Amino acid sequence: MHSLFKNHWFIFSTIYLIFFFWYTNISGPLSEAEIKEAMKRFDSRNIVTPLKDRKNFLKFIQEDDGGDFYMVNYLDLNESPPIMENTGKDASANDLLDYYMEYMFPEMFSRASHPVFFGSTSANAIDHIGSPETKEWDQVGLIRYRSIRDMLEISGNEVFTERHQYKTGALIKTIAIPVASPLIIDLRIVIFMLILMLALSVDKLRKK
């Protein structure tokens, strides 16, 4: 126990550095080759449509700065979702989404990407201008991605393509908007403060 107290700053610093470099993209922005390969793959699977959305997506990945970002998701659930092979006849929209997220969660967590919050709406949009079809939503979620590269890796295989059909079947409409990472909810800062408090607590115990 004395040895632990003596080396606690080294131990806590090592733990934090391991977390920091796992949670942070250190591979830089996407290369031109990665961008071309991503668009080729998406075009072949017809994921990014229509053409204007394709151009918008291309612009998004071309402007990659290598940092993390958040995806704000608005979901309007389909009360009568289609019958799908792996969810069965009586499956609800949430059942279809659960099947989709069964793939997404492990892929995200392994790349330091994760939900920040997810919840059902309390009412239709209160402050709303234009586009009346976008006033009603059932759920809203915020997901943190370590990098655009990680997002492309998650969505860049056949399993995702198959599972994504279930997400499409579960929804009447959806919007996913990427936003820059706000410093105030950065988990690296939260973990740093927790580890700092632990280390200082150990210091205090050693002085007793």
Disulfide bonds with the S-S distance in Angstrom:
none
